[in-house]
Amino acid sequence: MGRHSQSRHSSGVPKGKKIVGIVIVLVIAVAFVFGIYALIRNLNQENDIEGVINHFFEAIKNAEQEKVNQYADYEQLINSFDEMILQDESDEVEKELFKNIEWNIEDIEEQENQVVAIVEVKNKDFKNIITAWMKELVSAKSSGIEITNEYALEKLANELKQEESLKTVIKKIVLKKENDSWRIQVNEDLRDLVYPSIDSVISVLKSSKANIIVSKNHQI
């Protein structure tokens, strides 16, 4: 037997190297599992946020106020155009605002305690709508017609219906967690997104209305 005697089951690989190899395999496996978990988590969050955005736009398109309020402040969104609209008992203006809206989510990015999404929206050109609306009200006032809220809203609904020009804009929208739910923040970017081109005439709208609408019961 002598010095050449050796177990025939020995692989010839030192025990220490075997342990190192096992540890490396385990580390790789754990890293792989955590990587998959992180990927699934991010995908789930992205899908969740994408769902919120899509449901929000579907709700405003269909003028579903209660549903919109699940994802954003509906009243604040409407008031960012004109607070008078919510006084319209017929809801005619609200139905016309977004009935033709189309949207596409370009990107979703997590930033600290909020999420920023880049969204492309196509809707009626509100610069044209507001310009034509103000001209009509000024002309009516010059003709001696008393411009009440009801009269102004009727004319706004007509302008919305007649406007055929569509405008495409891309803006960022911000979502924040409120009570474990993602909510879209109503700010100037969201306003300019859903009311394309309004940013160029909003100041004119606000300054002109006070001089045109003279209803004693519903003073603006």
C-alpha positions as CSV (number, residue, x, y, z in Angstrom):
1,M,0.0,0.0,0.0
2,G,2.7,2.5,1.2
3,R,2.7,6.2,0.5
4,H,0.6,5.9,-2.7
5,S,-2.4,4.7,-0.7
6,Q,-5.4,7.1,-1.2
7,S,-9.2,6.8,-1.0
8,R,-10.5,6.0,-4.5
9,H,-13.5,8.4,-3.7
10,S,-11.3,11.5,-3.3
11,S,-11.7,14.1,-6.0
12,G,-8.4,15.6,-5.4
13,V,-9.9,19.1,-4.8
14,P,-8.9,20.6,-1.4
15,K,-11.8,20.9,1.1
16,G,-11.3,24.6,1.5
17,K,-11.8,25.3,-2.2
18,K,-15.0,23.3,-2.2
19,I,-16.4,25.5,0.6
20,V,-15.4,28.7,-1.3
21,G,-17.1,27.4,-4.4
22,I,-20.3,26.6,-2.5
23,V,-20.3,30.1,-0.9
24,I,-19.8,31.8,-4.3
25,V,-22.7,29.8,-5.7
26,L,-24.9,30.7,-2.8
27,V,-24.0,34.4,-3.1
28,I,-24.9,34.4,-6.8
29,A,-28.2,32.6,-6.1
30,V,-29.2,35.1,-3.4
31,A,-28.2,38.0,-5.6
32,F,-30.3,36.5,-8.4
33,V,-33.3,36.1,-6.2
34,F,-33.1,39.6,-4.8
35,G,-32.6,41.0,-8.3
36,I,-35.7,39.2,-9.5
37,Y,-37.7,40.4,-6.4
38,A,-36.6,44.0,-7.1
39,L,-37.5,43.8,-10.7
40,I,-41.0,42.4,-9.9
41,R,-41.5,45.1,-7.2
42,N,-40.5,47.9,-9.6
43,L,-42.7,46.4,-12.4
44,N,-45.6,46.1,-10.0
45,Q,-45.2,49.7,-8.8
46,E,-44.9,51.0,-12.4
47,N,-48.0,49.1,-13.4
48,D,-49.8,50.5,-10.3
49,I,-48.8,54.1,-11.3
50,E,-49.6,53.5,-14.9
51,G,-53.0,52.2,-13.9
52,V,-53.7,55.3,-11.8
53,I,-52.8,57.6,-14.7
54,N,-54.9,55.7,-17.2
55,H,-57.9,55.5,-14.8
56,F,-57.6,59.2,-14.2
57,F,-57.7,60.1,-17.9
58,E,-60.5,57.7,-18.6
59,A,-62.5,59.3,-15.8
60,I,-62.0,62.9,-17.0
61,K,-62.8,61.8,-20.6
62,N,-66.1,60.4,-19.4
63,A,-66.8,63.3,-17.0
64,E,-67.0,60.9,-14.0
65,Q,-66.4,63.3,-11.1
66,E,-66.4,60.7,-8.3
67,K,-64.0,58.5,-10.1
68,V,-61.6,61.3,-10.9
69,N,-61.6,62.2,-7.2
70,Q,-60.1,58.8,-6.5
71,Y,-56.9,59.9,-8.3
72,A,-56.8,63.7,-8.1
73,D,-58.8,66.7,-6.9
74,Y,-61.5,67.2,-9.5
75,E,-62.7,70.5,-8.3
76,Q,-59.2,71.9,-8.2
77,L,-58.6,70.6,-11.7
78,I,-61.7,72.3,-13.1
79,N,-61.0,75.5,-11.2
80,S,-57.5,75.7,-12.7
81,F,-59.4,76.6,-15.9
82,D,-62.4,78.5,-14.5
83,E,-64.1,78.2,-11.2
84,M,-67.4,79.3,-12.8
85,I,-67.7,75.9,-14.6
86,L,-68.7,74.1,-11.5
87,Q,-71.7,76.4,-11.2
88,D,-73.2,75.0,-14.4
89,E,-76.1,72.9,-13.3
90,S,-76.4,71.2,-16.8
91,D,-72.8,70.0,-16.6
92,E,-72.6,70.7,-20.3
93,V,-69.2,72.4,-20.2
94,E,-67.7,69.6,-18.0
95,K,-68.9,67.0,-20.5
96,E,-67.2,68.9,-23.4
97,L,-63.9,69.7,-21.8
98,F,-62.2,66.3,-22.2
99,K,-64.5,64.2,-24.4
100,N,-61.9,64.1,-27.2
101,I,-58.8,63.7,-25.0
102,E,-56.2,61.1,-25.9
103,W,-53.1,60.3,-23.9
104,N,-49.9,58.2,-23.9
105,I,-47.6,57.6,-21.0
106,E,-44.0,58.2,-22.2
107,D,-42.0,57.5,-19.0
108,I,-42.3,56.8,-15.3
109,E,-39.5,57.7,-12.9
110,E,-39.4,57.3,-9.1
111,Q,-37.8,60.3,-7.3
112,E,-37.5,60.0,-3.5
113,N,-41.0,60.3,-2.0
114,Q,-42.8,60.9,-5.3
115,V,-43.1,59.6,-8.9
116,V,-42.8,61.7,-12.0
117,A,-44.5,60.6,-15.2
118,I,-44.0,62.1,-18.6
119,V,-47.4,62.1,-20.5
120,E,-48.3,63.1,-24.0
121,V,-51.9,64.5,-24.3
122,K,-53.9,65.5,-27.3
123,N,-57.0,67.6,-26.7
124,K,-58.8,70.6,-28.1
125,D,-56.8,73.8,-28.5
126,F,-57.8,75.9,-25.5
127,K,-56.1,79.0,-26.8
128,N,-58.5,79.1,-29.7
129,I,-61.5,78.3,-27.5
130,I,-60.8,81.0,-24.9
131,T,-59.9,83.6,-27.5
132,A,-63.2,83.0,-29.4
133,W,-65.2,82.8,-26.2
134,M,-63.8,86.2,-24.9
135,K,-64.5,87.8,-28.3
136,E,-68.0,86.6,-28.3
137,L,-68.7,87.9,-24.8
138,V,-67.1,91.3,-25.5
139,S,-69.2,91.6,-28.7
140,A,-72.4,90.7,-26.8
141,K,-71.6,93.2,-24.0
142,S,-71.0,95.9,-26.6
143,S,-74.5,95.1,-28.0
144,G,-76.0,95.8,-24.6
145,I,-76.5,92.1,-23.5
146,E,-76.0,91.5,-19.8
147,I,-73.3,88.8,-19.5
148,T,-74.4,86.5,-16.6
149,N,-72.6,83.3,-15.6
150,E,-75.3,81.3,-17.3
151,Y,-74.9,83.2,-20.5
152,A,-71.1,82.9,-20.4
153,L,-71.2,79.2,-19.7
154,E,-73.6,78.6,-22.6
155,K,-71.3,80.3,-25.0
156,L,-68.3,78.4,-23.6
157,A,-70.1,75.1,-24.2
158,N,-70.8,76.2,-27.8
159,E,-67.1,77.1,-28.4
160,L,-66.0,73.8,-27.0
161,K,-68.4,71.9,-29.3
162,Q,-67.3,73.9,-32.3
163,E,-63.6,73.7,-31.8
164,E,-62.0,71.2,-34.2
165,S,-58.3,72.0,-33.8
166,L,-56.4,69.6,-31.7
167,K,-53.2,70.3,-29.9
168,T,-50.6,67.8,-28.6
169,V,-48.5,68.6,-25.5
170,I,-46.0,66.7,-23.4
171,K,-45.7,67.5,-19.7
172,K,-44.6,65.9,-16.5
173,I,-47.1,65.0,-13.8
174,V,-46.3,64.3,-10.2
175,L,-47.8,61.5,-8.1
176,K,-47.5,61.2,-4.3
177,K,-48.6,58.6,-1.9
178,E,-51.6,59.6,0.2
179,N,-53.0,57.0,2.6
180,D,-51.2,54.2,0.7
181,S,-52.6,55.3,-2.6
182,W,-50.9,57.2,-5.5
183,R,-52.6,60.5,-6.2
184,I,-51.9,62.9,-9.1
185,Q,-51.0,66.4,-7.9
186,V,-53.0,69.2,-9.5
187,N,-50.5,71.9,-10.5
188,E,-49.7,74.1,-13.5
189,D,-48.1,71.3,-15.4
190,L,-51.2,69.1,-15.1
191,R,-53.4,72.1,-16.0
192,D,-51.3,72.9,-19.1
193,L,-51.4,69.2,-20.0
194,V,-55.2,68.7,-20.0
195,Y,-56.0,72.1,-21.4
196,P,-53.5,72.5,-24.2
197,S,-52.2,76.0,-24.9
198,I,-54.1,77.5,-21.9
199,D,-50.9,78.7,-20.5
200,S,-50.6,81.4,-23.2
201,V,-54.0,82.9,-22.5
202,I,-54.9,82.1,-18.9
203,S,-53.8,85.5,-17.6
204,V,-55.9,87.2,-20.3
205,L,-58.9,85.1,-19.3
206,K,-58.7,86.0,-15.6
207,S,-58.2,89.7,-16.3
208,S,-61.0,90.0,-18.9
209,K,-63.7,88.1,-17.1
210,A,-64.1,90.6,-14.2
211,N,-64.8,93.3,-16.8
212,I,-67.3,91.3,-18.8
213,I,-69.4,89.2,-16.5
214,V,-71.7,91.5,-14.4
215,S,-74.2,89.1,-12.9
216,K,-75.2,90.4,-9.5
217,N,-76.2,87.0,-8.2
218,H,-73.0,85.2,-9.3
219,Q,-70.3,88.0,-9.3
220,I,-66.9,86.7,-10.3
